Amino acid sequence: MGMDSQTKALIVGRLEQMVGPRAVLHRYEDLVAYECDGYTIHKGVPSIVVFPKSTQEVSDVVRLLHQNRIPYLPRGAGTGLSGGATALNGEVVISLVRMNKLLDVDYANRKAVVQPGFVNLKLSNSIASKGYYYAPDPSSQAACTIGGNVAENAGGAHCLKYGVTTNHVIGLELVLPDGEIVRIGGVPDAPGYDLLGFLTGSEGTMGIVTEITVRILRKPQGVLTVLALYDEVNDASQAVSDIISAGIVPAALEMMDRTAIEAVESGNYPVGYPSDLGAVLIVEVDGIAAGLQEQIERVMEVCRKHRVREVRQSRDPQERTRWWANRKTAFGAMGTISPDYMVQDGVIPRSKLPEVLARIGEVSSKYGLRIANVFHAGDGNLHPLILYNSMEDGEKERAVRAGSEVLKVCADVGGSITGEHGVGIEKMEDMRFIFTEEEMNAQMQVRDVFNPDNLCNPGKVFPKPARCVELKRSAPLIHSS
């Protein structure tokens, strides 16, 4: 797919005319910084990186690339964990980081309009003084962009109660793969097909989102948080299931196992957990202040029924913040106990937690690799972190095989291979665990309606030999219209 040097020089020149010379990278020493996203196992250096600053510039860039049959892909902050923003075959990367504005806030109708490069946490911070916030809260929210969240349908700790990104997207502006600009949504409960739901989570294979209208929420009157410490992970797992069975709907219900606890206690935000703990639960309820204490007492009562070592409510907002900082930095903290790690993203029924954890333990033993488990336990979204050393012969390959086996376990118990990280390049082959070739081909036919030439983020999501639209590259004739 790579361009020859003459074609590249001509394309670079046209792009510089469109967006300015400082907004186009084309030298290897500049491009290598974009060789992967947060999934570092597979890497590929793009041929060009371009930084448009408006929807019209995105459209102009896409139109030029489309006319010359040059494949490309959008990129946000690069925090994605499945390789969706990796240019495996020298594609042009269209980086949206300059499109980083909060365009409008409508408090009366509880919505905000942002550009795709606007950082997730910055939205909540921007509207906090008015008593509002944006609910989706991935662990990378201090760095990830809302455009990237839309691409991957990102979740977060509080999606148990509030839902993932698709539940908060009201409207999208989109540049289609031929450069046409369209607007979708904007009217609540509009008749017709749910194109918003279809595009959210499509991983940049349907077009490039250039503007997002999202739902904003009033901050809850009260928030109460409980920490429960367990000697055995199975006891914590049963407590998770019983909390939900009791009719309690926490805002968040998070869990870490022993290896994950070892990592976070070595990180930047230690809590002081005992070194022999089997599991930690963080349970949070929010809403109208009246009745919250009763809910939290019921949560603690359920925890005590399952041999909890200690369960207690946070003493103040500072302690609650420390608990959450500890949990949300779990992925990065793995670097304190392992040179490398690969994070998986499976989904299972909550009732299957003990069985699945036992089988993940078997996978760990089989491949001789430690696996730390971090969960959005309330909604069954698991994040097994497979620890390895890429400098040791064969360990990276064993980690990849172990990750695939973990996802097969999730599929076998009636779950899914991804809850919020997307498929990208990481899980393409694992799509076969949950879809037949016919089902994948049907999905690709829908993709082809938007992306008929497969120029927009090609080679992602679907495996071969599922039908693939092959690029028919033309001669290097540069179209300028």
N, C-alpha and C positions, 0 to 999 in steps of 0.2 A: 504493500500500500504506500510505501514511502515515495516522496516526490524526487525526481531528478533535480540536480542543482540548478539548471536553467529555469525549470518551472518554479522551483522554490523561490529563486531570486525575483521572478516576475510577480508571484503571489505576495511576497513580502513587500514589494514596492507598492502594490495596490492597497494592501492593508494599511501601510503607513500613511497613504493618502487619506484613507477613511478615518483612522483613529489617532494619527500622529505617530512619529517615529519612536517616541519614548514608550508607547503602548504596544509595541510589538517586539517580542523576543525571538531570536532565530539562531543565536550562537550556542554551541553545545554547552559551554560553561554556564550559561544562563538557563538553558532548557533542563539540565539535569536535576534541578530542584523540583521539577514537576514530573519525575519519573514514576511516582506512585502516589497513592493516597494513604490512609491509615492501614491499609492491607499491604504489607511490605514484601510479601513472599514473591509476588510477580511484579516486575518493573518493565517500563518501556518509555523511552525518551520521545516526547512529541517532536514533530518537525518544526512547529511554530507555536508560540503562545501569544494570544492577542487579548487585549484588555479593553473591550468596549465600555462606554460609560452611559449609554442610553439604549432604549429599545430600538430606535432607528438604526443606531450603529450595529447592534446585534443583527438586525435584519439585513443590513448592507453586507456584513461579513458573511452571514449564512448564504445569502444570494450568490455572492462571488464563489464561495466554495462549492455550492450546489451546481452552479453552471459549469464548473470545471471538474465536477465529479471527484472532489477531494473530500475524504471522510474527516469528521470532526466530532468533538464532544464537549459538553459544558462542564465546568468545574467551579466549585464554591471554595470553601476553606480547606478542602483536602482532608477533612477529618473522617470521611467515609471509611467503613471497615470491610468492604467487600470488593474493592478494586474497580468500582464503577467509573471512577474518574482517571483511570490509568490508560494511557495511550499505548496499547500493546503493539500496534502496527504503525507507529509514526503519525497518528492522526493529529490534526490541528486542535489544540486546546483553546477553547473560548472561556477565558476566566472572567467571572462576574464580580470580582471583588471590588471593582470601582463603582459598581451599582449598589451602593451601601446606604441609601437614604431611607428614613421614615418619611413617607410622602404625605400621609394624612392620618389623623385620628378623629373618629366620630364617636364621642362618648355617649351621646344620646342613643345611637343605634348599636353601640358596643362593637365597633369594628375599627380596624386599622389597615392602612395600605403601606406596604413596604416593597423595596426593591429586593431582588434575590440575594444580594450580598450583605444584607442587613443581619447582624449577629443576633441569634436567638435571645440570649439573656438581655441584650441591650433594649429589646422591645419592652420587657417587663420593667426594667429600670427606668425607661423613658416615661412610662405611664403610672409608675408607682405612687407619685405624689397626688394623683387624682383618685387613688384607691382601686386601681385596676392592675391586671397582670395578664400574661399570655401563658396558657396552661401547659402545652407540651414542653417537657424539660429533660431532654437527653443529657446524659452525663457530660457530654462535650459542649453544653449550652453556652459556656463562656467563650467558645471559639467558633462553633459551627454556625452556618448561615441558614436562614429560613428557606432560601431556594434549595439548598441541599436537603433540608428536612422534608420539603415537598417531594423531591426526587426519590428519596428513600422511604417516605412515609414514616418518619422517625417517631419514636415513642418517648419513653422516659419513666422515671419512678412513679409519677402520679397519673399515668395513663390508665391504671386500674379503674379509677373513678371518672376521669375526665376524657379518656380516649386518646388516640394517637393523632398525628397531624391532620389526617383526612377529616376528622371530626371538627376541625377548627378552620378549614379553608372555605371561604365563601365565594371567592372569584379568582380567576387567573388571567393574566395577559401572557400570550404565548407566541413565540416566533416558530412557525412551522418549518420543517426541514427544507422547504424551497424558498424561505425568506418571508412568506406571508405573515402578517401580524393579525392575530385574532384575539377576541376576548370571550371568555367562557365563564358562566355563572354570574354571580352578583345579585341574583333574585332568590330569596329563600323559597325552598320547596317548589322550584319551577318545574313545569311538566316536561316530559321528554326523558331521554337517556341521561344517566348520571355521568356526564363527561368529566366533571371535577373529580369524582371518585376514581374514575378510570385513569386520569392523568397523574393523580397523586400516587406516588410509588412506582411510576413507570420508568424510573432510573435514567432519564435523559434520552430515551429511545423514541419519544414521540415528538420532540421539539424542545425548545429552550424557554423556560419560564422567565419572564422579565419583570413581572409585577404580581404581587400576591395580596389579596384582601383576606384578612384573617379575623376571626372572632376573638374579642377580648372579654375577660370576665371580671366581675367585681371581686375584690379580695374577700375571702370568707371572714366572718366575724371572729371566729376562733379556730385555733389549731392546737391539737394536743398530740404528743408523740411519746411512744413507749419503746423502751429497749428491753429485749429479752435475750438472755444468755443460756445456751444449752450445751450439755456435755455430748449429746448425740445429735447428728444431723437429722436422723429419722424422727426424733421427737419434735424438732423444729418444723419438719415437713408436715407432720400430722397436725400441729398447731395451726399452720397456714390453712390447711383444708378445713379445719373445724371453725376457724374464725369466719370464713366465708359461709360455711354451712349454718352458722348461728344467725345469719341474716344481717351481719355487719358488713358494710361496704366501706372499707378504709379508703382514704385518699391514696395511700401508698402502703405496700406490704413488701419489704425488701429483705433479702436473706444473703448471708455469706457463709461459706464453709471454712474449715480450719486453715487450709492453704491460703485462701483469700484473706483471712484475718491476719495471718503471718505477714502478708504483703502490706496491707494497709497500716499495720502497726509499725512497719519499717519505713513508711512513707512520710509525707509532710504534715499529715493531720492525725497523729495517733490519738486514740481515745483512752488507752490503758487497759485493753481487753486482756484477760488472763491467757497465757501462752498455751494452755491445755484445752481451750474451748473447742467444742465441736461445731458450733454454729451460732450466728447472731441474727436476730430478727429486729427490724425497725418497722414499727407499725404506726401509722399516722391517720388521725381522723380530723376532719374539718367541717365547717358549716356554721349554722346558727349556734351561738354560744350555749344557749339553753339545751341541755341534754348531752353535750359533748363529754362531760365528765362521766356520765352514766355509761356512754359507749366505751370509753377507755377502760372503765372498771370491768366491763364485760370482756374486753380484749384480754386484760390481765388475768381474769378468771380462767379463760380458755387456756392461756399460756401455762398457768399453774397446774392444769390437769395433765400436762405432758412432761412432767419431771423437769421443769425449768430450774436452772441453778439460781438465777436472779432475774426479776422483772421489775422495772421501775419507770416512772414517768419522768420526763425531762424537768429539771428544776427551774429552768429559765430559757429564754430564746437563745442565749449564747451556747448553752449545752446542746440544744437541738441543732443549732447551726454546726457545731463541731461534729455531731454524729453524722449529719448529712455530708459534710465536707469529707469525712473519712470514707463514707460509702461511695461518693461520686468520683473520688480519685482512685478507685480500686484498679482500673485498667492501667493507668500510668504507674501505680505503685508496684505492679508486677516487675518492673525493671529493677527493683531493689532485691529481688530473690531469683531472677532469671535473666540471662542475657537477651533472650527473645521470647515472644509469646504470640500465639495466634488465638483470637477470640472468635468463638462460635455464637450462634444466635438462634437456638431452636425454641420451639413452642410445644408444650405438652399440656394435657389435662392436669389440673392441680392434684387430683387424686393419685396420679401416677408418679409423683415426685420421689417417694422412697424407691420404687422399682427402677426409675430412670437413673437416680443417683448411684444405685448399686451397679447398674450396667455401665455407667460412665467410669466407675471405679475399675471394672473389669477391662475396659478399653485402656485405661491408664496403665494397668499392670501388663497388658498384652504388648504395649509399645514401649514400656519402660520410661514413660514421661509423666511428670506430675501434671495434674489438672486441677486448677482452682475454679471453684464454682461461685458465681455471683448471679443472683436471680432477681428479676421482677416477679417474685414468687406468687403474688396475688393473682396475676393473670397468666401464670405458667410460662413466662418468657425466661429462658435460661441463657446464661452467658458463660459456658465452660471456657476457661482460658488455658490453652495447652502450652506448657512451658517447655522450651527447647533451647539449644545452643546451635546457631547456624554454623559455627566454626567446627563443630563436631561432625565428622563424616556421616551422612545419612539421617541426621536428626530432623532436619527440615522436612525431608520427604516423609519420615515417620509421623511428624506432627500433622502434615496434610492428610495422610491416610487416617490417622486417629480422629481428626476433625470430621471427616466424612462419615466415619463409623458412628460418631456421636449423633450426627444428624439423622442417620439411618435409624438409630434407637428412637429418636423423637418421632419420626414418621411411623415407625412400627406400632407405637402406642396411640396413634390417632392424632398426632400433632403435625407440625410444619417445620420446614427447614429454615425459616426466617420469620422473625416477628417485627423487626424494625431496622435491620442493617441492610436489607436488600440482598439480591442474588449476585449482581455484578459479574465478575469473572470467577470469584471464589467458589460459588455454589452452583455453577451452571450444570455440571454433571449430576449433582445431587437433586436437580429438578426431577430426575427420573424416579426418585423415591416417592413422589406424590402425584406426578402426571404421566400419562401415557404419551407416546409420540403423537397420536392423533390430537390429544388435548393441547399439547404444546404447539402443534401446527395451527390449530384453530386460533390460539392466542396470537401467533405470529401473523395470521391473516388480518387480525384487527390492527396490529401494529403497522402493517403495510398500508393501511388506509391513511395513516398519518405520515409514514416514513417509507414510501414505496421503493426508493432506491437504496435503502439501508445505509445511508451516509451518516445519519445522526447516531452517534455512539454505537457503531457496528460491533458485532462479535461479543455482545454482552447478554446476560440473562438466560438465553436458550442454548442448549448444547447442540452439537452436531451428533448424529445425522438428522436431527430435526431440520426440516426444510430451511434453507438459508438463501436469501436473495444475494447472489454474488454480484460484486461490483464490476460493472463493465466500463473500465477506465478508457476514456477517450484520449486522443493524442494531446500533448500539452499545449493546447490552444487556450490562451487566457481571454476570457470574456470579461468585459469591463462594464457592461450595462447593468 
